[in-house]
Amino acid sequence: MFIVGLTGGIGSGKTVASNHFKTLGITVVDADEVSRHVVEPGTVALSKIAEHFGNAILNSDHTLNRRALRAIIFDNPDEKKWLESLLHPLIGQETFRQLHSSMSPYTLFVSPLLIEIGQDKMTHRILVIDAPESAQLARTIIRDNSDEDSVRAIINSQSSREQRLEKADDVILNDGNLDHLKSQVERLHHHYLELAKEHRT
């Protein structure tokens, strides 16, 4: 099995890129989706989170209010550590299961924290979706209806562009239009098919 790790800062275009890989027939395992899956209503993890932080972090439909939880842990290292110690093993198990269930020629593992928390060790190659900070800010403010200070705080909490690029095997610079991004994805897709074939032999 050949696994390509895809990462990038907030607003860089990870989702658009990974969705295009998906249209090309590639299985995409998304760390954000896995992290949502392990805290769905009825899970042990969600019960423990509600018990620890109180029911105020639940929405009216009993799903997790991720924004409220983020607000609690953002400036509280102890609470963040507690949450991570609960969720990281569960996320790791589910990620492993999904990666090893993949039937496509290679598998894309998408994670904003691929490098920060050592998930890159599960991959054979790292693809970074890179974008100028001005583009990250503009896209995220529009997408999340956020203010500039909040988005800047998230950017500053992530690895720097330089740190990500240093780890990258491949880079897509997402500073153009959608067609430009898709053409870069398709170019790498053919490259990864060849690498996966070599990996199997």
Buried (B, 14 or more C-beta within 10 A) or exposed (E): BBBBBBBBBBBBBBBBBBBBBBEBEBBBBBBBEBBEBBBEEEBEBBEBBBEEBEEEBBEEEEEBBBEBBEEBBBEEEEBBEBBEEBBEEBBBEBBEEBBEEBEBBBBBBBBBBBBBBEBBEBBBBBBBBBBEBEBBBBBBBEEBEBEEEEBBEBBEEBBEBEEBEEBBEBBBBBEEEEEEBBEBBBEBBEEBBEBBEEBEE
